[in-house]
Amino acid sequence: MTIRILVFTASYNEKQNIKELIEKILKNLPHADILIIDDNSPDQTSLIVKKMIKKFQQINLIVREKKLGLDTAHKLAFNFAKKNNYDYFISMDADLSHDPIELKNFILQLKNFPFVIGSRYIIGGKCLMTGSRLFTSIIGNYAIKFLSGINCNEYTTSYRGFNLNKLGKFNLNSVNAKGYSFFMGTIFKIVEHGFSIKEIPITFADRKTGVSKIPKFEIFRTLKNLILLSFRKYFY
C-alpha cells in the first residue's frame, strides 16, 4: 500500500527561499504532496508557488487574506491532511533553516512512532545559530524540559512529523497556545493524550536570505507560558 505523505510549510515573504525549498522537498520525497499556506505575502511569494504548480501537480497552495499567525496555519494544514486522508503529515520552516534531506529519516521513524520531532539538542543534532538567539533557544528548551517533566530535548522547532493513523482522533485544534508557543503546546497535548515522542537529530541553519518573522514580544509570551507551567496551570 502506498503511503500518502503531505509536507507543509507556512510562508510569509519567502520569495527568495520558497522555490529552492519546494525543489529540495521533491528531490528527497518525489512522491510526496506539498501544501503551502501563504498569508498574502507582500513580496508575492504565492506567485512563485503558482508558477511551480504548473510543473508539479502535487503542490497545493492556500492563500489567506492577511497574516493570521503560525498556529492557525498549522491547524489548517493538519486538518487539510486529515480531510484528504494522508497517512503522514510533516511540517517545516519555509526559510531553509530545516534541511529537506532529513525528510527521509522522518518517514522512516513515522513507521513506528506517532510523533517525530527534529531535535537540535540530542547527539547528532546541530544548531548553527549564534549569539543571543542560540543562547535563548538553549535556555528556553532546557527550562521547558525542567518545568514540564517531559523527557524531550526540543520543544520549539516546527520540523516535526505526525503519523495520522496512529494518532487517531488527535487534532491540533485542541492546542490553545498562540504564536511560536503553539509548538510547545503541541508537545504537551501529545503527551497528555498518551502518545510517545521520537526525537531525531537535525541540523538547524540560520536563514540565508530574508528577515526573521519572530516578533520581539514572542520571548515575553513564552516566558509567561513558562511561569504558568511552573504553577501547573496548563492552559494548553
PLY file of the C-alpha trace (Angstrom):
ply
format ascii 1.0
element vertex 236
property float x
property float y
property float z
element edge 235
property int vertex1
property int vertex2
end_header
0.00 0.00 0.00
1.33 3.44 -0.93
1.89 5.79 2.00
0.37 9.22 1.34
2.65 11.99 2.59
1.94 15.69 2.95
4.79 18.13 3.63
3.61 21.52 4.84
5.17 24.93 5.32
3.72 28.31 6.22
5.12 31.21 4.24
5.24 34.97 4.66
7.63 36.96 2.49
9.70 33.93 1.49
10.07 34.82 -2.19
13.82 34.24 -2.03
13.53 30.78 -0.46
10.29 29.08 -1.47
11.35 27.81 -4.91
14.53 26.20 -3.60
12.64 24.66 -0.68
10.00 23.07 -2.90
12.62 21.71 -5.30
14.58 20.16 -2.43
11.46 18.60 -0.90
10.54 16.97 -4.20
14.12 15.83 -4.75
14.09 13.95 -1.44
10.44 12.85 -1.49
9.39 12.73 -5.17
6.02 11.14 -4.41
5.02 13.45 -1.56
2.44 16.19 -1.83
3.25 19.70 -0.66
0.99 22.26 0.98
1.97 25.93 1.18
-0.17 28.25 3.29
0.75 31.83 2.49
-0.55 34.78 4.48
-0.86 37.10 1.48
2.87 37.90 1.39
3.59 41.44 0.15
6.60 40.09 -1.75
4.19 37.84 -3.74
5.61 34.53 -2.60
2.38 32.91 -3.78
3.04 33.86 -7.41
6.21 31.77 -7.42
4.28 28.84 -5.96
1.54 29.21 -8.58
4.14 29.04 -11.35
5.58 25.86 -9.84
2.13 24.27 -9.61
2.00 24.29 -13.41
5.01 21.97 -13.43
4.40 19.98 -10.23
0.78 18.98 -9.76
1.35 17.67 -6.24
1.79 21.22 -4.91
-1.20 22.71 -3.09
-1.50 26.40 -2.24
-3.80 28.19 0.18
-3.53 31.99 0.26
-5.16 33.67 3.23
-6.34 37.28 3.18
-3.90 38.53 5.80
-1.27 37.46 8.31
-3.14 35.18 10.71
-0.30 33.50 12.56
1.65 30.26 12.61
-0.68 28.44 14.98
-3.74 28.88 12.75
-1.74 27.91 9.65
-0.57 24.67 11.26
-4.09 23.82 12.42
-5.46 24.46 8.93
-2.76 22.30 7.34
-3.26 19.47 9.84
-7.00 19.46 9.14
-6.28 19.51 5.40
-4.13 16.40 5.82
-6.78 14.55 7.83
-9.61 15.57 5.49
-7.68 14.34 2.46
-6.70 11.02 4.06
-2.93 11.47 4.24
-1.01 8.95 6.32
1.93 11.16 7.30
1.94 14.92 7.90
5.30 16.72 8.17
5.75 20.42 8.90
8.87 22.51 8.39
10.04 26.13 8.09
9.93 27.91 4.74
13.25 29.74 5.16
15.54 26.73 4.51
16.57 26.51 8.16
15.33 22.91 8.01
17.14 20.66 5.53
14.77 18.58 3.35
17.46 15.89 3.11
16.31 14.83 6.59
12.74 14.14 5.43
13.58 10.52 4.64
14.53 9.91 8.26
11.19 11.34 9.36
9.39 8.88 7.08
11.48 6.01 8.41
10.66 6.84 12.03
6.97 7.55 11.41
6.51 3.90 10.53
6.90 3.09 14.23
6.09 6.30 16.11
3.00 8.56 16.19
5.00 11.77 16.62
8.56 12.55 15.49
10.37 15.81 16.17
13.64 17.03 14.70
15.98 17.97 17.53
18.99 20.26 17.61
19.83 19.23 21.13
20.43 15.48 21.01
23.51 13.55 19.87
23.99 14.19 16.15
21.91 17.36 16.15
23.37 20.79 15.39
22.25 24.38 15.77
24.09 26.85 13.56
22.55 29.94 15.12
24.88 32.22 17.07
24.77 34.83 19.80
21.64 35.68 21.76
19.35 33.59 19.56
21.31 30.42 20.29
21.53 31.23 24.00
17.80 31.94 24.25
16.95 28.74 22.40
19.14 26.52 24.59
17.97 28.06 27.87
14.33 28.10 26.75
14.25 24.45 25.76
16.05 23.41 28.94
13.61 25.41 31.08
10.60 23.83 29.38
12.02 20.35 29.93
12.77 21.08 33.59
9.38 22.62 34.37
7.26 20.19 32.37
9.00 16.98 33.36
8.59 15.74 29.80
11.51 13.68 28.52
12.14 15.72 25.39
15.04 18.00 24.45
13.39 20.02 21.67
10.10 21.90 22.08
10.23 24.86 19.73
11.16 23.71 16.24
8.41 23.22 13.66
10.28 20.38 11.94
8.04 17.53 13.09
6.08 14.62 11.72
2.72 13.08 12.60
1.53 9.56 11.81
-2.15 10.39 11.39
-3.22 6.77 11.56
-1.51 6.16 14.89
-2.76 9.47 16.30
-6.38 8.60 15.60
-8.72 11.41 16.67
-5.93 13.67 17.94
-6.26 17.15 16.47
-4.18 20.30 16.69
-7.36 22.31 17.24
-7.09 21.30 20.89
-3.86 23.31 21.28
-4.76 26.78 22.59
-1.29 28.31 22.68
-0.68 31.11 20.18
2.26 32.09 18.00
5.53 30.22 18.47
4.32 28.91 21.85
2.00 26.72 19.80
4.90 24.32 19.14
5.48 23.88 22.86
1.75 23.43 23.45
1.55 20.73 20.79
4.08 18.58 22.62
2.15 18.96 25.88
-1.01 17.78 24.11
0.80 14.84 22.51
1.96 13.69 25.94
-1.41 14.43 27.53
-3.04 12.04 25.05
-0.56 9.32 25.95
1.45 9.30 22.74
5.20 8.71 22.65
7.71 11.18 21.21
10.61 10.20 18.98
13.44 12.72 18.63
15.74 12.55 15.63
18.84 14.71 15.08
18.61 17.61 12.66
20.86 20.48 11.67
19.18 23.84 12.14
20.71 26.50 9.90
20.14 30.23 10.24
18.24 31.69 7.30
20.44 32.75 4.37
18.10 35.40 3.00
15.12 37.38 4.21
14.20 38.58 7.67
13.24 36.55 10.74
9.48 36.53 11.39
9.75 36.00 15.15
8.18 39.08 16.79
10.10 40.76 19.62
7.25 40.16 22.08
7.34 36.39 21.48
10.02 35.83 24.11
7.76 37.51 26.71
4.81 35.33 25.71
6.99 32.25 26.07
8.21 33.41 29.49
4.61 33.92 30.57
3.76 30.41 29.43
6.74 29.03 31.35
5.56 30.78 34.51
2.10 29.29 34.08
3.71 25.93 33.53
5.74 26.23 36.72
2.48 26.60 38.65
0.99 23.71 36.65
-1.68 25.95 35.14
-1.93 24.09 31.85
-3.83 26.33 29.52
-2.94 24.12 26.54
0 1
1 2
2 3
3 4
4 5
5 6
6 7
7 8
8 9
9 10
10 11
11 12
12 13
13 14
14 15
15 16
16 17
17 18
18 19
19 20
20 21
21 22
22 23
23 24
24 25
25 26
26 27
27 28
28 29
29 30
30 31
31 32
32 33
33 34
34 35
35 36
36 37
37 38
38 39
39 40
40 41
41 42
42 43
43 44
44 45
45 46
46 47
47 48
48 49
49 50
50 51
51 52
52 53
53 54
54 55
55 56
56 57
57 58
58 59
59 60
60 61
61 62
62 63
63 64
64 65
65 66
66 67
67 68
68 69
69 70
70 71
71 72
72 73
73 74
74 75
75 76
76 77
77 78
78 79
79 80
80 81
81 82
82 83
83 84
84 85
85 86
86 87
87 88
88 89
89 90
90 91
91 92
92 93
93 94
94 95
95 96
96 97
97 98
98 99
99 100
100 101
101 102
102 103
103 104
104 105
105 106
106 107
107 108
108 109
109 110
110 111
111 112
112 113
113 114
114 115
115 116
116 117
117 118
118 119
119 120
120 121
121 122
122 123
123 124
124 125
125 126
126 127
127 128
128 129
129 130
130 131
131 132
132 133
133 134
134 135
135 136
136 137
137 138
138 139
139 140
140 141
141 142
142 143
143 144
144 145
145 146
146 147
147 148
148 149
149 150
150 151
151 152
152 153
153 154
154 155
155 156
156 157
157 158
158 159
159 160
160 161
161 162
162 163
163 164
164 165
165 166
166 167
167 168
168 169
169 170
170 171
171 172
172 173
173 174
174 175
175 176
176 177
177 178
178 179
179 180
180 181
181 182
182 183
183 184
184 185
185 186
186 187
187 188
188 189
189 190
190 191
191 192
192 193
193 194
194 195
195 196
196 197
197 198
198 199
199 200
200 201
201 202
202 203
203 204
204 205
205 206
206 207
207 208
208 209
209 210
210 211
211 212
212 213
213 214
214 215
215 216
216 217
217 218
218 219
219 220
220 221
221 222
222 223
223 224
224 225
225 226
226 227
227 228
228 229
229 230
230 231
231 232
232 233
233 234
234 235
